[in-house]
Amino acid sequence: MKAVIFNGAKEGDLTIKAVEKEIANQLIKEGWEVEPLELRDMRIANCTGCFGCWVKTPGICVIDDDGRETTRKAFQSDLLVWLSPVTFGGYSSDLKKALDRIIPILLPYFQMYHGQIHHEMRYKKYPKLLVIGVQEPGVNYEETFIALAERNMLNFRPPAHAASVFQRDENPETIPAFVDEQLKKTEVIS
Amino acid sequence: MSQPRNVLLLIGSPRIQRSNSYVIGKFLAEKLEEKGLVSEEAFTTRLVNTHEGTEKLLDSVDSADVIVLATPLYVDSFPSPTIKALELIHEHRKAASPKKPQLFVTIINSGFPEKEHMDIAIKILQNFAEASSFTWGGGIRVGWGMALNGEPLSEKKGMTRKLTRGLTLASVNLSTGQPTSEEAEELASALFVPLFLAKIMTRLFGKREWNKLAKENDADTKMYDRPYELNRQVGTESTSQGKTETHKKADLQDNQENWRTI
């Protein structure tokens, strides 16, 4: 089983790094292969909104850079993890630059899903998805962050998912228990 | 807030002037110009990746009395450069407190007909505005972007009547230093046909339009390709049909994949 971690942290974010390492350690113990991707260091151009991934080379972004590879690796994993500082209730720009490039795994066509129009799915099976945000003290964007992740789930429809927020001022010694809980919710460990 | 004099139209779409974000934001900026405000345009994708661009962005934000962010919905929030702009503006304003009250207004547009798709994105922008010492000027949600097609609103006539009336109303509010009224937001966010009809038309005409674009690129027979399916452990459908050279290259890369552990 393979896991890919999209790390959308800024340089020097020790909390997110600790969460990433703990996820990897727990999965490796269970026999998983894990590939963390430090997105800020990767050559990922911004999505240009050209729709080429839908109408020129369907399923593959027309930009040949690391962004194409992150999408391929993400889709071909069994578990995809998104890590991000909670940014006003959303994701960081570094995480989002990879997510903006992931749309070729969907079709351009529209369908009704849960009472709303969404894109049709290109594939039959998608990886499980775990979304974790790390929130600064003094703000409370948790509800917005979880709501955003849940909306993403309507679009990517993973077979299992979890979304949660870890407080940056929490004791780092609680990270293993937090990660254990999230991996169980995502149904990748029992 | 005193009478605003300057408005910054900040475009969050990578499609720049060809975007729905631009034509909608431009309409509002022109209405504000008619009321005596001076407007300036800036594009996040052109500014956030260089030091000079960032300086220009921050100077423009500092100077404006009203900031209108017009941006598309990308994966339930905004394009990455728009988020980068928010991060930069927030850091800047944390370091140096703003010298005057400023309104931050947002217009989000999406290809989906339901405006509810944009609710979370609006909330994120509201959080940003409050955290960055702006006065929240309101959020307009424009659904069914395929009907606009990046063309000036004045040329769309009946299709944009509610949108243009709502934006005009919003300009009256903003020109006097007030946030957009609920009435203006509701009007500008309303579709020109009933929602059920928009949903049907989205599926019918949407498919036709995508297929037309694909045909222009000689890709219409490949629309359902699954180029990344090969290495999946659970995958039952054939992937060999309609493969392009690009896909074959991607398949080769699949086979050369080198996983590592930490």
Interface residues (C-beta under 8 A of the other chain):
Chain A: K2 K21 A24 I28 E33 V34 E35 P36 N46 C47 T48 G49 F51 G52 W54 V55 K56 T57 P58 G59 I60 E69 T71 R72 K73 F75 Q76 D78 T87 F88 G89 G90 Y91 S92 S93 D94 K96 K97 L99 D100 I102 I103 I105 L107 P108 Y109 F110 Q111 M112 Q116 I117 H118 R122 Y123 K124 K125 V139 Y141 T144 A147 L148 R151 N152 N155
Chain B: S13 P14 R15 S19 T45 V48 P72 Y74 V75 D76 S77 F78 P79 S80 P81 I83 K84 L86 E87 H90 F112 P113 E114 E116 H117 I120 A121 K123 I124 L125 N127 F128 A131 K199 T202 R203 G206 K207 W210 L213 A214 E216 N217 A219 K222 M223 Y224 D225 R226 P227 Y228 E229 N231 R232 Q233 V234 G235 T236 E237 T244 T246 H247 A250 Q253 D254 E257 W259 R260 T261 I262
